Amino acid sequence: MSDSGHQHDDNQFQLTSRRDIVAVLRQLGRRPELITAYFNQGRESLVTAVLDVDHETAELILDHGPDDAINRRALAAGQLVCMTRENNVSVKFRLQGLQRASRDDGPVFRAPLPESLYRLQRREFFRVPMPVSSPVLCRIANDTGEVHEFRVTDMSLGGVGIVDATMKLSLRIGDVFNDAELRVPGQTPLAVGLEVRNVSRHIFRDGTVGRRLGVAFQGLSTRGSTLLQRYLQRLQIAYRESSPDND
């Protein structure tokens, strides 16, 4: 296995925020998930797991492997490329400065927290529900330039689900809107093209009847894809941290 990767693809899924990296690593330690750590240009590997994440010292504590000879070679290599899965998402990160340490329960590895971490969705178009308290909005203009605004119910890198309470805008399967706009909290409005893929009846909480539409992105830029991916990753991390299973 080579340490090299496709930089253009990887950057779309890269986490560089210390908070986000710590959240993912702690999630790996809660289960815990087995991690395959490669070294010596991928010719050797050991199986380990996250034992602790120390935010104050910015260190990651990993389980010591059962084979002392392999452990010594990993320490001598100085760098590990770690790969695992978390909630059906591939996770990859690189550790530098690996050292041996001791705890009450035995020897462990310790290393500075990785500067970046990659999360690669098993399905690129995995849908994430949108928060109601801080809604994402989709704006679509009709032929006369009149703008209609819709609340987004779920999002993936492939498109969004929206709900329409007024049904004033003519929307049919196959319709394409090249000048739509996506408004994500905390980000500048993102210009997108949209194609209507499905339309269904939707009943709102107050009993009124509207419609739900699934629309696909058309010509989403690399920058737009990167911004949306990072937003979706933050949401997924926030959802997991607020889950009762994490109490």
C-alpha positions in Angstrom: 0.0 0.0 0.0 1.3 3.5 -0.9 1.0 6.5 1.4 0.1 8.7 -1.6 -3.5 9.5 -2.5 -5.5 11.6 -4.9 -5.0 15.1 -3.5 -7.9 16.6 -5.5 -10.4 14.0 -4.3 -9.1 13.8 -0.7 -9.3 17.6 -0.2 -13.0 17.5 -0.6 -13.3 15.3 2.5 -10.5 16.8 4.6 -10.9 17.9 8.2 -8.4 20.4 9.5 -10.2 21.9 12.5 -8.7 20.7 15.8 -12.2 20.4 17.2 -13.5 18.3 14.4 -10.5 16.0 14.4 -10.8 15.5 18.1 -14.5 14.7 17.8 -13.9 12.0 15.2 -11.0 10.4 17.1 -13.0 10.3 20.3 -15.9 8.7 18.4 -13.4 6.0 17.2 -12.4 5.4 20.8 -15.9 5.0 22.2 -16.7 1.8 20.3 -13.7 1.2 20.0 -13.0 0.8 16.3 -10.0 -1.3 15.2 -7.4 0.7 13.3 -4.9 -0.6 10.8 -1.7 1.4 11.0 0.6 1.1 8.0 4.4 2.0 8.0 7.5 1.4 6.0 5.8 2.5 2.8 2.8 0.3 3.5 4.9 -2.9 3.6 4.1 -3.5 7.3 1.2 -2.8 9.5 -0.2 -3.3 13.0 -3.7 -3.3 14.4 -4.4 -0.8 17.2 -7.3 1.3 18.7 -7.8 4.7 20.1 -7.5 4.6 23.9 -7.6 8.3 24.7 -7.6 11.8 23.1 -5.9 14.5 25.2 -7.1 17.8 23.9 -4.9 19.8 26.4 -1.6 18.1 25.4 -2.8 17.6 21.8 -1.9 13.9 22.0 -3.5 10.7 20.8 -3.0 7.5 22.8 -3.2 4.3 20.9 -3.2 0.6 22.0 0.1 -1.2 21.9 0.3 -4.1 19.5 0.8 -7.6 20.7 4.0 -8.2 18.7 7.0 -6.4 20.3 9.1 -6.7 17.1 6.5 -5.0 15.0 6.0 -2.4 17.7 9.7 -1.5 17.6 9.7 -1.3 13.8 6.7 1.0 13.9 8.4 3.3 16.5 11.6 3.3 14.3 9.5 4.3 11.2 8.3 7.4 13.0 5.2 7.7 10.8 2.0 5.8 10.6 -0.8 6.0 8.1 -3.9 4.9 10.0 -7.1 3.6 8.3 -10.4 2.5 9.8 -14.2 2.9 9.4 -16.6 4.8 11.6 -20.4 4.6 10.9 -19.7 3.1 7.4 -17.4 6.0 6.6 -13.7 5.4 5.8 -11.4 7.4 8.1 -7.7 8.0 7.3 -5.1 10.1 9.1 -1.3 10.3 9.4 0.6 10.3 12.7 4.1 11.7 13.1 6.5 11.4 16.1 5.2 8.1 17.4 6.5 7.3 20.9 6.2 4.5 23.5 4.6 5.4 26.8 3.4 3.5 29.9 0.0 3.6 31.7 -1.3 1.6 34.6 -2.8 -1.0 32.2 0.4 -1.4 30.3 2.4 0.1 27.4 0.8 2.3 24.8 1.7 4.5 21.8 1.4 8.2 21.9 1.7 10.8 19.1 0.8 14.4 18.4 -2.8 14.8 17.1 -2.9 14.6 13.3 -3.0 18.0 11.5 -5.7 16.7 9.2 -8.1 13.8 8.9 -9.9 12.4 5.9 -13.5 11.0 6.0 -14.6 9.4 2.8 -18.2 8.5 2.5 -19.0 5.0 1.4 -21.8 6.6 -0.6 -21.0 10.0 -1.9 -24.7 10.9 -1.8 -25.5 10.0 1.8 -28.4 12.1 2.9 -28.1 14.2 6.1 -31.3 15.7 7.7 -31.1 19.5 8.1 -31.6 21.2 11.5 -35.0 23.0 11.9 -33.6 25.5 14.3 -31.0 26.8 11.8 -32.6 26.1 8.5 -30.9 25.8 5.1 -32.9 27.6 2.4 -33.2 27.1 -1.3 -34.2 30.0 -3.6 -35.5 29.4 -7.1 -36.6 32.1 -9.6 -39.3 31.6 -12.1 -39.2 32.8 -15.8 -40.3 36.3 -14.8 -37.5 36.6 -12.1 -39.8 36.1 -9.1 -37.9 34.3 -6.4 -39.5 31.5 -4.4 -37.9 30.3 -1.2 -38.1 26.7 0.2 -36.8 25.0 3.3 -34.3 22.2 2.8 -35.2 19.0 4.7 -32.1 16.9 3.8 -28.9 17.3 1.8 -26.2 15.2 0.2 -23.5 16.1 -2.3 -25.9 15.0 -5.0 -28.8 17.3 -4.2 -31.4 18.4 -1.6 -34.9 17.6 -0.5 -37.2 20.7 -0.2 -40.7 21.2 1.0 -43.2 23.6 -0.7 -46.1 25.0 1.3 -47.5 27.5 -1.2 -47.1 25.5 -4.5 -47.1 28.8 -6.4 -44.0 27.8 -8.5 -44.6 25.4 -11.4 -42.3 22.4 -10.6 -42.4 19.3 -12.7 -40.0 16.3 -12.9 -37.3 17.1 -15.3 -37.5 20.9 -14.9 -34.0 22.5 -14.7 -33.2 25.8 -12.9 -29.7 27.0 -13.7 -29.7 30.1 -11.4 -30.9 28.6 -8.1 -29.3 29.6 -4.8 -28.5 27.6 -1.7 -28.3 29.5 1.6 -26.4 27.6 4.3 -26.1 29.2 7.8 -22.7 30.9 8.2 -21.8 30.7 4.5 -22.2 33.0 1.6 -25.0 32.1 -0.7 -24.0 29.3 -3.1 -25.1 29.5 -6.7 -26.3 26.1 -8.0 -28.1 24.5 -10.9 -31.0 22.2 -9.9 -33.0 19.5 -11.7 -36.3 18.2 -10.3 -36.1 14.5 -9.9 -39.2 13.6 -7.9 -42.3 15.2 -6.5 -44.6 13.8 -3.8 -47.4 14.9 -1.5 -46.3 16.3 1.9 -48.5 17.0 5.0 -47.1 19.7 7.4 -47.5 19.5 11.1 -50.4 21.9 11.1 -52.3 19.6 8.8 -51.9 21.6 5.6 -51.0 19.8 2.4 -48.0 20.8 0.3 -45.4 18.9 -1.7 -41.9 17.5 -1.2 -39.4 17.7 -4.0 -36.1 15.9 -4.6 -33.8 18.1 -6.7 -30.3 17.2 -8.0 -27.4 19.5 -8.3 -26.3 20.4 -11.8 -22.7 21.6 -12.4 -21.8 21.9 -8.7 -18.3 23.5 -8.5 -15.4 21.9 -6.7 -15.5 24.8 -4.2 -19.2 24.3 -3.7 -18.8 20.6 -3.2 -16.1 21.2 -0.6 -18.1 23.7 1.3 -21.2 21.5 1.4 -19.1 18.4 2.4 -17.6 20.3 5.4 -21.0 21.5 6.5 -22.4 18.0 6.3 -19.5 16.6 8.3 -20.0 19.2 11.0 -23.7 18.3 11.2 -23.0 14.5 11.4 -20.4 15.1 14.2 -22.9 17.3 16.1 -25.7 14.7 15.7 -23.4 12.0 17.1 -22.2 14.0 20.0 -25.8 14.9 21.0 -27.0 11.2 20.7 -28.1 9.5 24.0 -25.6 6.7 23.1 -22.7 9.1 23.8 -23.8 10.0 27.3 
